[in-house]
Amino acid sequence: MEFKGFVLDEFQEKAINYLEKNHSVVVSAATGTGKTLIADYVINKYIDSGRRIIYTAPIKALSNQKFRDFKRDYGEEKIGLLTGDVVINPDANVLIMTTEIYRNMLMSQDILIENVSYVIFDEIHFINDRERGKIWEESVIFSPAHIRFLCLSATIPNSREFASWIKEIKHHEVDVVQWDKRAVPLRHFVYDKDFGLVSVEELKQQLSKQNYLIEDDSITRKSKNKKKHKKMKAYLKGYVPPKHYEVIKVLKEKNALPCFYFSFSRQDCEDKAVELSKREDFLTNSEKNFVIDYFNTHVKNEIRELESARLLKSLLIKGIGVHHAGMFPSLKEVVEELFDLKKISVLYTTETFAVGINMPAKSVCFDSLRKFDGISFRPLRSKEYYQMAGRAGRRGIDKEGWAITVYDRKFNSIETIERITKGDTEKLVSQFELTYNTILNMVLNHQPEEYEVILKSSFYYFQKKNTKRNIRVMASFNHLLKRLKEMGYITEDNQLSQKGYFASKIYSQELLVTEVFYSDLFKELDDIELNILVGSIAYEPKKKDYFKFPKDRSIVNKILKLISSNPFVAEKINKMTLMRLTLLIKRWCEGCDFSELLNYTNLDEGDIIRFFRQIIDYERQILNAGDEELKYRMSKCIEMIQRDVIDVDF
């Protein structure tokens, strides 16, 4: 069978045959095998039928990329985009959105959902995500009976269990297509200071011979063999781990470029790129001229003048790139496009680049198999590794792809590397957790006798019900319900109050936002002050973030005095955060250039843009929940922020 000029693999044909029967399908296949072609088939089938297709993605960057791709393939008028801060062509037959937006549409019982045939969940394994996994689960639970799902994922060991859950709660056929064979075989290597590029097994043998085999993930842990431990410490005292440019040099000699070099630090990506640029130049003079022209054409003047843009340009003209979430969106796009045009030989990037973006390389390097997860350093999970490693090997170009771990003997044991690289063994595990918003919408849209049925529809309940543990699905629900009644969101006869209805339209920090805006409190603030207040709610603090304090603290004092009248708000609003954000938000609202903002914070440009767009997202939710006065005020606040680089231009 052929589709879009490709001869389909067996698993793609199988999936399409199931879709033709109007079944839901779970496709579990290695990264780079062509799962997206199955999604294309569904879109192609329904795009002119009058029925809708929803394509959901875990991150906005992937949503944006799919929007550009689908517009090119199917025409601008047929594709829409909804990502919270961006709404483009919402009446289109194919709607691309973040999974959060789809879940929120279900909760609000958006009329648009009635005409949807299929929902495509790209990267469905995000259901494992500790913070956001519940969004995917609720998206399945609350979808109407007529909707079918196409779930796409890298290898899922328990894909049949997952499909059985969907079948049990949605009462329709759910088929599984499992495909472990890669179009381009993947080989795993380690790069060691002494032995060069070798397999894990070869390095293990070499280190064993020299009695330097580390048995723990860190030599700092005490070994039972004190003599051996002492010898290892003495050896590692003078040990220098391999340098990234040494690995790149070997790959260049072996004709194994282009390469993605993954590091879990943005700054490290930039530092390494600069270091490599002093040693290597991968482009001819004519290629350099092409890159310069391309960069100047695709990046606006005001962005080109920024230090970060000048640095990136100096790297790109040597065939070296950087890509991470802290960059300007337009700079990231240029990097992606130049890589696609084969003008980048080495791309230093964080793991966000691995999610769904279809840009394979010949080889993939890992600076480390350890990452900081917000709490502590831990080894990569096998799924995280394969998500990134799977980018190695270009179909129709390479005979095999190479995944290389740069081996630092101080931190990773060979056993750990062996375990992570031997196969994708991570199962899907429910992260289901009730939120106030979920309960408010359950009360709004369902009868009390349905509550337990809904809670027993969770993947969590499905996975636990065959154990001998007592699963108390109603305990958490009743606890949160009681709290909502005490605060006046739900009446004693189990109806939403007007305040509760307002909160049901707010999807994050729902109680805090409602306590501020479902009251006269907001009326005492002007538009700039409202943006500062919403910003203090939207901001997600990170340890090393720096903000310049305002000299004039009258705005801060005014807001603090006002919110002190509501104990709940006074407790939940972080006073220091409010102080730190005031100057940044105030100056932007007053019309300053984006470059000026860099004087007030150490946030990367991309993080500043994302922060302002988060404010817009919150304000859109408030606008949709509020009365005419609040709608007017929020539209003015949004207008004040959504300008220049904050305004998305597709």
Buried (B, 14 or more C-beta within 10 A) or exposed (E): EEBEEEEBBEBBBBBBBBBEEEBBBBBBBBBBBBBBBBBBBBBBBBBEEEEBBBBBBBBBBBBBBBBBBBBEBBEBEBBBBBBBBBBBBEEBBBBBBBBBBBBBBBBBBBEBBEEBBBBBBBBBBBBBBEEBBBBBBBBBBBBEEEBBBBBBBBBBBBBBBBBBBBBEBBEBBBBBBBBEEBBBEBBBBBBBBBBBBBEBEBBBBBBEEEEBBBBBBEBEEEBEEEEBBEBBEEBBEEBEBBBBBBBBBBBBEEEBBBBBBBBBBBEBBBBBBBBBBEEBBBBEEEBBEBBEEBBEEBBEEEBBEBEBBEBBBEBBBBBBBBBBBBBBBBBBBBBBBBBEEEBBBBBBBBBBBBBBBBBBBBBBBBBBBBBEEEEEEEBBBBBBBBBBBBBBBBBEEBEBBBBBBBBBBEBBBBBBBBBBBEEBEBBBBBBBBBBBBBBBBBBBBEEEEEBEEBBBBBBBBBBBEEEEEEBEBEEEBEEBBEBBBEBEBBEEEEEBBEBBBBBBBBBBBBBBBBBBBBEEBBEEBBBBBBBBBBBBBBBEEEEEBEBBEBEEEEBBEBBBEBBEEBEBBBEBBBEEBBBBBBBBBBBBBEEBEBEEBBEBBEBBBBBBBBBBBBBBBBBBBBBBBBEEEBBEBBEBBBEBBBEBBBEBEE
